[in-house]
Amino acid sequence: MELTKAIYERRSIRKYADAEITREEIEELIKSAQMAPSWKNTQITRYYVVENPDIKQEIADNCVLDFEFNQKTINRAPQLVVVGMVEKRCGYERDGSFSTSKEDHWEMYDAGIASQTFCLAAHDMGVGTVILGIFDEDKVAKAISLPEGQKVAALIAMGYPDQECEAPKRKTVEELVNYI
């Protein structure tokens, strides 16, 4: 698929068919996502694919701050990806000081770039995704036994789409750009 076409056609999918994505397909998605740029090539993003229905239910029931929309989406998704990130590498110098005034915010920036790359690669494979941001980071980390030194950046529900979505209204280019 042409990149521009994928950008224009990709939608946040919240309803899925019952079929799971194979591990081989997931590894292909991650192979694409690993090509996302990162601060000084630190490659801090990690992917935890929740296939265990009990853990997925635990996250839906107890980790999304009672946000019903996310609960329904997680319950509909055959698989849930917890996007993790290694702490204290991205945005830091070797001596532990920050490289810029953004401090550790680069961690989320890099995890976001990798997550978008993952979602575009998924769309290219016919897999629907939606990035979920309303969750209790500590509870999700505990539910999946996230290794020490990592934290949760996002949740990505995924599966084969069982819906078609129209593009939401977008601002015009003129509203978005300023030339200085």
C-alpha positions as CSV (number, residue, x, y, z in Angstrom):
1,M,0.0,0.0,0.0
2,E,1.3,3.5,-0.8
3,L,2.1,5.4,2.4
4,T,0.0,8.4,1.7
5,K,-3.0,6.2,1.0
6,A,-2.5,4.4,4.3
7,I,-2.3,7.7,6.1
8,Y,-5.5,9.0,4.5
9,E,-7.4,5.7,5.0
10,R,-6.3,4.5,8.4
11,R,-9.0,4.9,11.1
12,S,-9.3,4.1,14.8
13,I,-11.2,0.7,14.8
14,R,-13.1,-0.2,17.9
15,K,-15.1,-3.3,16.6
16,Y,-13.4,-6.4,15.5
17,A,-14.0,-9.8,14.0
18,D,-13.3,-12.8,16.2
19,A,-10.1,-13.9,14.5
20,E,-6.8,-13.3,16.2
21,I,-3.8,-11.8,14.5
22,T,-1.1,-14.5,14.2
23,R,2.2,-14.2,16.1
24,E,4.0,-14.1,12.8
25,E,1.8,-11.2,11.6
26,I,2.4,-9.4,15.0
27,E,6.1,-9.9,14.6
28,E,5.9,-8.3,11.1
29,L,4.1,-5.3,12.6
30,I,6.8,-4.9,15.2
31,K,9.5,-5.3,12.5
32,S,8.0,-2.3,10.8
33,A,7.5,-0.4,14.0
34,Q,11.1,-0.9,15.0
35,M,12.1,1.3,12.1
36,A,10.5,4.3,13.7
37,P,13.1,7.0,14.6
38,S,14.0,7.4,18.3
39,W,16.2,9.7,20.4
40,K,19.8,8.9,19.6
41,N,18.5,5.5,18.3
42,T,17.7,4.4,21.9
43,Q,14.8,2.3,20.6
44,I,13.0,2.3,24.0
45,T,9.6,1.1,22.8
46,R,8.5,-2.4,23.9
47,Y,5.3,-4.4,22.9
48,Y,3.4,-6.7,25.3
49,V,0.7,-8.5,23.4
50,V,-2.0,-9.6,25.8
51,E,-3.5,-12.8,24.5
52,N,-4.6,-14.2,27.8
53,P,-8.3,-13.4,28.1
54,D,-8.1,-13.2,31.9
55,I,-5.4,-10.5,31.8
56,K,-7.2,-8.7,29.1
57,Q,-10.4,-8.7,31.2
58,E,-8.5,-7.5,34.2
59,I,-7.2,-4.5,32.2
60,A,-10.7,-3.8,30.9
61,D,-12.4,-4.1,34.3
62,N,-9.8,-2.5,36.6
63,C,-7.3,-0.5,34.7
64,V,-9.1,2.0,32.4
65,L,-10.5,4.2,35.2
66,D,-14.0,3.0,34.6
67,F,-14.0,4.5,31.1
68,E,-16.8,2.4,29.6
69,F,-15.8,3.2,26.0
70,N,-12.3,1.7,26.5
71,Q,-13.7,-1.2,28.5
72,K,-16.0,-2.1,25.5
73,T,-13.2,-1.7,23.0
74,I,-10.8,-3.9,24.9
75,N,-13.5,-6.6,25.4
76,R,-14.2,-6.5,21.6
77,A,-10.5,-6.8,20.6
78,P,-9.0,-10.2,20.1
79,Q,-5.7,-8.9,21.3
80,L,-4.5,-5.9,23.2
81,V,-1.0,-4.4,22.9
82,V,0.5,-2.7,25.9
83,V,3.1,-0.3,24.6
84,G,5.9,-0.1,27.1
85,M,9.0,2.1,27.2
86,V,12.3,1.8,28.9
87,E,12.8,4.6,31.3
88,K,15.8,7.0,31.7
89,R,17.4,6.5,28.3
90,C,15.5,8.7,25.9
91,G,16.3,12.4,26.3
92,Y,19.2,11.7,28.7
93,E,23.0,12.0,28.3
94,R,25.3,9.2,29.5
95,D,25.9,11.0,32.8
96,G,22.1,11.0,33.6
97,S,21.5,14.7,32.9
98,F,18.8,15.8,30.4
99,S,19.8,16.7,26.9
100,T,17.1,19.3,26.4
101,S,14.5,21.2,28.4
102,K,12.0,18.5,27.2
103,E,13.7,16.3,29.8
104,D,12.1,12.8,29.8
105,H,9.1,13.8,27.6
106,W,11.1,12.4,24.7
107,E,10.1,8.9,26.0
108,M,6.5,9.5,25.2
109,Y,7.3,11.2,21.9
110,D,9.4,8.2,20.7
111,A,6.8,5.7,22.0
112,G,4.1,7.7,20.1
113,I,6.1,7.6,16.8
114,A,6.6,3.9,17.2
115,S,2.9,3.4,18.1
116,Q,1.8,5.3,15.0
117,T,4.2,3.3,12.8
118,F,2.8,0.1,14.3
119,C,-0.8,1.2,13.5
120,L,0.1,2.2,10.0
121,A,1.8,-1.1,9.4
122,A,-1.3,-2.9,10.8
123,H,-3.6,-1.0,8.5
124,D,-1.4,-2.0,5.6
125,M,-1.9,-5.7,6.7
126,G,-5.7,-5.3,7.0
127,V,-5.5,-5.1,10.8
128,G,-7.6,-2.5,12.7
129,T,-6.2,-0.7,15.7
130,V,-7.0,2.1,18.1
131,I,-4.6,3.7,20.5
132,L,-6.2,4.1,24.0
133,G,-4.9,6.7,26.4
134,I,-7.2,6.5,29.4
135,F,-5.8,4.0,31.8
136,D,-4.1,3.7,35.2
137,E,-0.4,3.2,34.3
138,D,0.5,1.4,37.5
139,K,-2.4,-1.0,37.4
140,V,-1.7,-1.9,33.8
141,A,2.0,-2.5,34.6
142,K,1.0,-4.7,37.5
143,A,-1.6,-6.7,35.4
144,I,1.0,-7.6,32.8
145,S,4.0,-7.9,35.2
146,L,5.9,-5.1,33.4
147,P,9.6,-5.4,34.0
148,E,11.2,-2.9,36.4
149,G,12.7,0.0,34.6
150,Q,9.8,0.3,32.1
151,K,6.5,2.1,32.2
152,V,3.3,2.0,30.1
153,A,3.0,4.5,27.3
154,A,-0.3,3.4,25.6
155,L,-2.7,0.6,24.9
156,I,-3.5,-0.5,21.4
157,A,-6.5,-2.6,20.8
158,M,-6.2,-4.6,17.6
159,G,-8.0,-7.1,15.4
160,Y,-9.5,-7.6,12.0
161,P,-12.0,-4.7,11.5
162,D,-15.7,-5.5,11.8
163,Q,-16.7,-2.0,10.9
164,E,-16.0,0.8,8.4
165,C,-15.4,4.3,9.6
166,E,-15.6,7.6,7.9
167,A,-12.8,10.1,8.3
168,P,-13.6,12.7,11.0
169,K,-13.7,16.3,10.0
170,R,-10.2,17.7,9.8
171,K,-8.9,21.3,10.1
172,T,-7.8,22.9,6.9
173,V,-4.2,23.2,6.0
174,E,-4.5,26.9,6.3
175,E,-5.7,26.5,10.0
176,L,-2.7,24.3,10.7
177,V,0.3,26.0,9.1
178,N,2.2,29.2,9.8
179,Y,5.1,30.4,7.8
180,I,7.6,32.5,9.7
